[in-house]
Amino acid sequence: MAHTAHVDTFARDNLPPRSAWPELLFELPELDYPARMNCAGELLDGAVARGWGERIAIRAPDGRCTYRQLMAQANRIAAVLVEDMGLVPGNRVLLRGPNNPMMAACWLGVMKAGGIVVATMPLLRAKEITDVVTKAEVTHALCDRRLAEELQAALPACPTLKTVRYWYDDAPDSLDALTARQSGEFRTCPTAADDVALIAFTSGTTGKPKGTVHFHRDVIAMCDLFPKSCLRTVSDDIYCGTPPLAFTFGLGGMLCFPLRVGASTVLVERLTPEALMQTIEDFRATVCFTAPTFYRQMAPLAAKFDLSSLRACVSAGEALPDATRQAFKAATGIEIIDGIGSTEMIHIFVSHTPETVRRGATGYAVPGYRAAVLDEDGKPCPPGVVGRLAVKGPTGCRYLADPRQEVYVQNGWNVTGDAYLMDADGYFFYQARTDDMIISAGYNIAGPEIEGTLMQHEAVAECGVVAAPDEERGQIPKAYVVLKPGYVGDAAMAKALQDFVKSAIAPYKYPRAVEFVGALPRTETGKLQRFKLREMARTAG
């Protein structure tokens, strides 16, 4: 590969040793990328060069912009980063914003400047932001002014983060004001294809954030595989959906996939199931990305909306129940495209086309990837035998300075933490998670993180948090709490604990069920027996 364009080599220096990387496969001709590649240059500059400059790139409730306009705005942001904020290639830039055009332009602008995006969920609290900033040694931040409070609360504990600018802000030094002074011309940083483009954080089961490192070529590879083979994206497509751009699921579906082919995306900041269907109707959207929870809630309401423009729906983030698939198909005529991906792999690697769906199955390995079910010794399981899902392809897990690399990557395979079985035809059937992650309405929630928060409450002696089945959300976090003497385990206390968690960490992580118990099940050595809590949650009336 070409020599790095990064002056700040922190991210490269903190990659795992090459011997700990998964095996990377570039078997398809479309994956034969040049040694130098900037993903924003490819998605924007390349689009304009291909004659797509006047095509609509982004649609939003308050307007739309063309590829040429989006490129100019990304150029202005890149120029501000370099000229006003002192960014050098390889610096990490925190992005905080909902799904709006400026968030998209900032992501592309950071890429053009040679920076590394570290995007965070809008709902994260100061402690969680601090963890991310500290781990990635973030140096710069661009933030929607409406999300300033938690970022500002985090700053005293973030010594590396010295330069922050806000958008949708009327201050004289705001990002809006600074970009207004720029011409819209900028020479895109000539990054190497294997220069780091983004560090995407996943909480993992311990609650300690893991930074997954992805290169510029990884961003383009995710665009050239799943959407090409399973979605069959075309330039007239109009994408919409709910996943945040801070999720790699949303980064692909809400931005990069449509840009790769000259299509457009609809960015709406807050969506309910009804609002999503209204968005589809209003914008004549053709492709929808969301989690099973939304499809389940949309099905009984679909007849109230004109969804005739919709041709494809993608579900990921949690297992898609067959009942949800059938209900949505009965209501709309659309066969949902299921898929499994991971932050470590950047996007979906097992899926199917609408024509090749098999009931109960997530799908088969997306062309460009190989997938297998392995036993505890790392050997392939026979068809029909449950084991650990493992995958390899042009993308793969590279944690930022994290010993958990050896857990996810084993013998060249990325081992996802999902239990699957594979049939004789290569279709994969989801069974369960093999770790303690709670997947609720598409959000990954770490039980130990909630436990750590609850333990800070004055009334809590000890607690355990596990996944409990839920008809609407798939799973919910359920807390089993032992109170200190003098406290009463009633509905008021349950609500107080829930509100306490909401105020300390992202609100979507709060325990939606709280049960007060006299003691927690533990081993003779005192280790919490989570499997017993999970069984209690599973069998609770």
Secondary structure, DSSP 8 states (H G I E B T S, - for coil): ------SS-HHHHTS--GGGS--B---SGGG---SB--HHIIIIIHHHHTT-TTSEEEEETTEEEEHHHHHHHHHHHHHIIIIIT---TT-EEEEE--SSHHHHHHHHHHHHHT-EEEEE-TT--HHHHHHHHHHHT--EEEEEGGGHHHHHHHGGG-TT--EEEEES--STTSHHHHHHTS-S-------BTTSEEEEEEE-TTTSS-EEEEEEHHHHHHHHHSHIIIII---TT-EEEES--TTSHHHHIIIIIHHHHTT-EEE--S---HHHHHHHHHHHT--EEEE-HHHHHHHGGGGGGS--TT--EEEE-SS---HHHHHHHHHHHS---EEEEE-TTTSSEEEE--GGG--TT--BEE-TT-EEEEE-TTS-B--TT--EEEEEEBS----BSS-TTHHHHEETTEEEEEEEEEE-TTS-EEEEEESSSEEEETTEEEEHHHHHHHHTTSTTEEEEEEEEEEETTTEEEEEEEEEE-TT---SHHHHHHHHHHHHHHS-GGGS-SEEEE-S---B-TT--B-HHHHHHHHHH--
